[in-house]
Amino acid sequence: MIKSVLFTVLAGAAMMCFPLATAQAGGQILTVEVDESQILQLPKAPGAIVVGNPSIADVSIQGQKIFVHGRGFGQTNLTILDLEGNQMANFSLVGVHSQPATISVYRGAERYSYSCMPNCEAQVQVGDNTQFMSLTASQLGAKMGLATGSNIAEAAAPQQPQ
């Protein structure tokens, strides 16, 4: 528990310093929570959107709205071009995880993540114990399959194009 609190304090302090470094580079900063989305409203429909590292964030588009989805921790960039190829915006995109209800439990070097709102439930985070992560992901997939009427947990991969 002490390691978890120490890690949270150190991560928070690092993120306070991090935006200062990117602000000096001259780009706009967009901070996105991991596992959450933000909406960007554009003045006109974009022609292309490029995310430097899609493991940190990805996007979906609906007209003049861009939904930025936080996927992982770290920094990348997000560039938006109009239909003529002109740059509309360029962001330094930072993926963070600062939700106070998420805790990490350490058993030796193994980490287990939980979301506690108000009760603690397993939550998959990159860096968790691999067996814990696989079991939790499998259970979440089975639950999703039951909720949607499809069995996502056992869905076969699409066939390769020939």
C-alpha positions as a Markdown table, in Angstrom:
| # | Residue | x | y | z |
|---|---|---|---|---|
| 1 | Met | 0.0 | 0.0 | 0.0 |
| 2 | Ile | 2.9 | 2.4 | 0.8 |
| 3 | Lys | 4.4 | 1.6 | -2.6 |
| 4 | Ser | 1.0 | 2.5 | -4.3 |
| 5 | Val | 0.8 | 5.8 | -2.4 |
| 6 | Leu | 4.4 | 6.6 | -3.2 |
| 7 | Phe | 3.9 | 5.8 | -6.9 |
| 8 | Thr | 0.8 | 7.9 | -7.1 |
| 9 | Val | 2.6 | 10.9 | -5.5 |
| 10 | Leu | 5.7 | 10.5 | -7.7 |
| 11 | Ala | 3.5 | 10.1 | -10.9 |
| 12 | Gly | 1.5 | 13.2 | -9.9 |
| 13 | Ala | 4.7 | 15.2 | -9.4 |
| 14 | Ala | 6.1 | 14.1 | -12.7 |
| 15 | Met | 2.9 | 15.0 | -14.5 |
| 16 | Met | 3.0 | 18.5 | -13.0 |
| 17 | Cys | 6.5 | 19.0 | -14.5 |
| 18 | Phe | 5.7 | 17.4 | -17.8 |
| 19 | Pro | 3.3 | 19.9 | -19.2 |
| 20 | Leu | 5.8 | 22.7 | -18.6 |
| 21 | Ala | 8.3 | 21.0 | -20.8 |
| 22 | Thr | 5.8 | 20.5 | -23.6 |
| 23 | Ala | 4.4 | 24.0 | -23.3 |
| 24 | Gln | 7.9 | 25.4 | -24.0 |
| 25 | Ala | 8.0 | 23.5 | -27.2 |
| 26 | Gly | 5.1 | 25.7 | -28.5 |
| 27 | Gly | 2.4 | 23.1 | -29.1 |
| 28 | Gln | -1.0 | 22.9 | -27.6 |
| 29 | Ile | -1.3 | 20.4 | -24.9 |
| 30 | Leu | -4.2 | 17.9 | -24.8 |
| 31 | Thr | -4.5 | 15.7 | -21.7 |
| 32 | Val | -6.6 | 12.6 | -22.0 |
| 33 | Glu | -7.4 | 10.2 | -19.1 |
| 34 | Val | -6.6 | 6.5 | -20.0 |
| 35 | Asp | -9.9 | 4.6 | -20.6 |
| 36 | Glu | -11.9 | 7.9 | -21.2 |
| 37 | Ser | -12.7 | 10.1 | -24.1 |
| 38 | Gln | -12.7 | 13.8 | -24.9 |
| 39 | Ile | -14.6 | 15.6 | -27.6 |
| 40 | Leu | -12.9 | 18.2 | -29.8 |
| 41 | Gln | -15.2 | 20.5 | -31.8 |
| 42 | Leu | -13.7 | 21.7 | -35.1 |
| 43 | Pro | -14.8 | 24.7 | -37.2 |
| 44 | Lys | -15.1 | 22.4 | -40.3 |
| 45 | Ala | -14.8 | 18.7 | -41.1 |
| 46 | Pro | -11.3 | 17.3 | -41.0 |
| 47 | Gly | -9.6 | 15.7 | -43.9 |
| 48 | Ala | -7.1 | 13.6 | -42.0 |
| 49 | Ile | -6.2 | 12.9 | -38.4 |
| 50 | Val | -2.8 | 11.5 | -37.5 |
| 51 | Val | -1.9 | 10.1 | -34.0 |
| 52 | Gly | 1.8 | 9.5 | -33.5 |
| 53 | Asn | 1.4 | 6.6 | -31.2 |
| 54 | Pro | -2.0 | 4.8 | -31.3 |
| 55 | Ser | -1.2 | 2.9 | -28.1 |
| 56 | Ile | -1.5 | 6.1 | -26.2 |
| 57 | Ala | -4.7 | 7.5 | -27.9 |
| 58 | Asp | -6.9 | 6.9 | -30.9 |
| 59 | Val | -9.7 | 8.9 | -32.5 |
| 60 | Ser | -13.0 | 8.6 | -34.1 |
| 61 | Ile | -14.8 | 11.2 | -36.2 |
| 62 | Gln | -18.4 | 12.3 | -36.5 |
| 63 | Gly | -18.7 | 15.3 | -38.8 |
| 64 | Gln | -16.9 | 18.2 | -37.1 |
| 65 | Lys | -16.4 | 16.4 | -33.9 |
| 66 | Ile | -13.3 | 14.3 | -33.0 |
| 67 | Phe | -13.5 | 11.9 | -30.1 |
| 68 | Val | -10.1 | 11.3 | -28.6 |
| 69 | His | -9.9 | 8.0 | -26.7 |
| 70 | Gly | -7.2 | 7.6 | -24.0 |
| 71 | Arg | -5.6 | 4.1 | -24.5 |
| 72 | Gly | -2.3 | 4.3 | -22.5 |
| 73 | Phe | 0.2 | 6.4 | -20.6 |
| 74 | Gly | 2.7 | 8.6 | -22.2 |
| 75 | Gln | 3.1 | 11.4 | -24.7 |
| 76 | Thr | 2.5 | 11.5 | -28.4 |
| 77 | Asn | 1.2 | 14.0 | -30.9 |
| 78 | Leu | -2.2 | 14.6 | -32.7 |
| 79 | Thr | -2.3 | 16.4 | -36.0 |
| 80 | Ile | -5.5 | 17.4 | -37.7 |
| 81 | Leu | -5.5 | 18.4 | -41.4 |
| 82 | Asp | -8.4 | 19.9 | -43.4 |
| 83 | Leu | -9.8 | 18.5 | -46.7 |
| 84 | Glu | -7.1 | 20.4 | -48.7 |
| 85 | Gly | -4.2 | 19.0 | -46.5 |
| 86 | Asn | -3.7 | 22.2 | -44.5 |
| 87 | Gln | -2.9 | 21.8 | -40.8 |
| 88 | Met | -5.9 | 22.8 | -38.7 |
| 89 | Ala | -4.4 | 21.9 | -35.3 |
| 90 | Asn | -1.4 | 20.2 | -33.7 |
| 91 | Phe | -1.5 | 18.9 | -30.2 |
| 92 | Ser | 1.0 | 17.4 | -27.8 |
| 93 | Leu | -1.2 | 14.6 | -26.5 |
| 94 | Val | -0.6 | 13.3 | -23.0 |
| 95 | Gly | -2.2 | 10.1 | -21.7 |
| 96 | Val | -2.6 | 10.2 | -17.9 |
| 97 | His | -4.3 | 8.2 | -15.2 |
| 98 | Ser | -5.2 | 10.3 | -12.2 |
| 99 | Gln | -8.5 | 8.8 | -11.1 |
| 100 | Pro | -8.4 | 8.8 | -7.3 |
| 101 | Ala | -10.6 | 5.7 | -7.0 |
| 102 | Thr | -8.1 | 3.5 | -8.7 |
| 103 | Ile | -5.6 | 1.7 | -6.5 |
| 104 | Ser | -2.7 | -0.7 | -7.0 |
| 105 | Val | -1.9 | -3.6 | -4.7 |
| 106 | Tyr | 1.6 | -5.0 | -4.8 |
| 107 | Arg | 2.6 | -8.5 | -3.8 |
| 108 | Gly | 6.3 | -8.5 | -4.2 |
| 109 | Ala | 7.0 | -7.3 | -7.7 |
| 110 | Glu | 3.5 | -8.3 | -8.9 |
| 111 | Arg | 0.8 | -5.5 | -9.3 |
| 112 | Tyr | -3.0 | -5.9 | -9.2 |
| 113 | Ser | -5.2 | -2.9 | -10.0 |
| 114 | Tyr | -8.7 | -2.2 | -8.6 |
| 115 | Ser | -11.3 | 0.5 | -9.1 |
| 116 | Cys | -12.9 | 1.3 | -5.7 |
| 117 | Met | -16.1 | 3.3 | -6.2 |
| 118 | Pro | -17.3 | 2.5 | -3.4 |
| 119 | Asn | -16.5 | -1.2 | -3.6 |
| 120 | Cys | -13.2 | -2.5 | -5.0 |
| 121 | Glu | -13.4 | -4.5 | -8.3 |
| 122 | Ala | -10.6 | -5.8 | -10.5 |
| 123 | Gln | -9.6 | -3.4 | -13.3 |
| 124 | Val | -7.1 | -4.2 | -16.0 |
| 125 | Gln | -4.1 | -1.9 | -16.3 |
| 126 | Val | -1.0 | -2.3 | -18.4 |
| 127 | Gly | 1.7 | -3.6 | -16.1 |
| 128 | Asp | -0.6 | -5.8 | -13.9 |
| 129 | Asn | 0.2 | -9.4 | -13.1 |
| 130 | Thr | -0.3 | -11.3 | -16.4 |
| 131 | Gln | -2.5 | -14.1 | -14.9 |
| 132 | Phe | -4.7 | -11.5 | -13.1 |
| 133 | Met | -4.9 | -9.5 | -16.3 |
| 134 | Ser | -5.9 | -12.5 | -18.4 |
| 135 | Leu | -8.5 | -13.7 | -16.0 |
| 136 | Thr | -10.0 | -10.2 | -15.5 |
| 137 | Ala | -10.1 | -9.6 | -19.3 |
| 138 | Ser | -11.7 | -13.0 | -19.9 |
| 139 | Gln | -14.4 | -12.3 | -17.3 |
| 140 | Leu | -15.1 | -8.8 | -18.7 |
| 141 | Gly | -15.4 | -10.3 | -22.3 |
| 142 | Ala | -17.8 | -12.9 | -21.0 |
| 143 | Lys | -19.9 | -10.3 | -19.3 |
| 144 | Met | -19.9 | -8.1 | -22.4 |
| 145 | Gly | -21.1 | -11.2 | -24.4 |
| 146 | Leu | -23.9 | -11.8 | -22.1 |
| 147 | Ala | -24.9 | -8.1 | -22.1 |
| 148 | Thr | -24.9 | -7.8 | -25.9 |
| 149 | Gly | -26.1 | -11.3 | -26.8 |
| 150 | Ser | -22.9 | -12.2 | -28.6 |
| 151 | Asn | -20.0 | -14.2 | -27.3 |
| 152 | Ile | -17.2 | -11.7 | -27.7 |
| 153 | Ala | -14.9 | -13.7 | -25.4 |
| 154 | Glu | -14.8 | -16.6 | -27.8 |
| 155 | Ala | -15.0 | -14.7 | -31.1 |
| 156 | Ala | -12.7 | -16.0 | -33.8 |
| 157 | Ala | -10.2 | -13.7 | -35.4 |
| 158 | Pro | -11.1 | -12.6 | -39.0 |
| 159 | Gln | -9.6 | -14.6 | -41.8 |
| 160 | Gln | -6.6 | -13.2 | -43.5 |
| 161 | Pro | -7.1 | -11.7 | -47.0 |
| 162 | Gln | -5.8 | -13.8 | -49.8 |
